[in-house]
Amino acid sequence: MSEAKPQDGSTVKGYRELSFGEIGKMNQFKDLSRQFINLLREHVNDVQRTPHDWEAVEWIKQAEFDMKRACMAACRAVARPDDDC
């Protein structure tokens, strides 16, 4: 994942200015998400490519998708964007 440029809240429409604590919390969520996804990707490399193991790979892909969604939801809970965002 690439690093996004810091925002002060005044340049992104629909978002309020975040406190340092809120920014820190969002960064913690993102760091945990990156760690989890990296661990999943390491595990994919450990899985053999037999027909039975392809199901495990599909579950890993689903777990990565779900982690990204969970991180997004947690960040939105902190940022609390406008209802129409």
Secondary structure as UniProt FT lines:
FT   TURN            13..14
FT   HELIX           20..46
FT   HELIX           51..79
FT   TURN            83..84
//
